[in-house]
């Protein structure tokens, strides 16, 4: 009961934060900005949504196929239609309640394919661990291919901070390093003193899960296929944004490098609030300002991308939820 209460409370906080951000974004706009924002939405080329939607679906299919590869060492060979259906159901659930999707994916697939859900959870840990690793690589690539843009932005922000506070930059750096070292020492002592604490045990298990995940990937028989699917998934993510630049007058000139930056920050937005509600347009807007895009236009662009992606997840996720019993009618009758 207590666990359920905290899960509901967490959901309310996350969703409430997202809704607040939506309200705050619209509330904080001046009349001129509102006019520019609605004008950008009104004049958008919405036909771009079709090829973008196709890319989104292809990335989800590829993700489903990659998950199947992780099940093969367990002796599991589920039907792709079921893996794809539960993947979309998982996305639908995560858009409402963080991490619920992972649970539903495993329970639904275990039910219709007669598999063990606990082993499926292990494959989810592997997949998530690898995705985190890939995300950090993507951040590194994003910085390297536009080091001048990133350094220029950081120099500008650092000058603003130094000017407003009056504290020398070298002193701030020393203070920051000292705080980081102090936190590491404190956390290390807490881990040693309270090894059986639920939070500490959970963190240790998560770290072990990441290690086991990478070891299992190393032992995969179809490693090249797994890596190709990963490359394809991230390529589709990137091209969705790059193609979406064509949807608005004012963003069509943006280079592929800008798409790298948007994807990097937008991924964080999806973690910040359920399905990125509210936070996604803010993160996209702040990123595009680096490339000289006005805030209202950047915000409108963020809403368009988020709307297409979320709309697709909701529609396909609901269809999958309704269709999966019929797709497995024969299996249910036999059991």
Secondary structure, DSSP 4 states (H G I P E B T S, - for coil): -HHHHHHHHHHHHHHHHHHHHHHHHHHT--HHHHHHHHHHHHT--TTHHHHHHHHHHHHHHHHHHHHHHHHHTTT----HHHHHHHHHHHHHHHTTSTTHHHHHHHHHHHHHHT--HHHHHHHHHHHHHHHHHHHHHHHHHHHHTTHHHHHHHHHHHHHHHHHHH---HHHHHHHHHHHHHHHHHHHHHHHHHTTT-HHHHHHHHHHHHHHHHHHHHHT-TTHHHHHHHHHHHHHHHHHHHHHHGGGSTTTTT--HHHHHHHHHHHHHHHHHSGGGTTHHHHHHHHHHHTTT--HHHHHHHHHHHHHHHHHHHHHHHHHHHHHHHHHTHHHHHH-
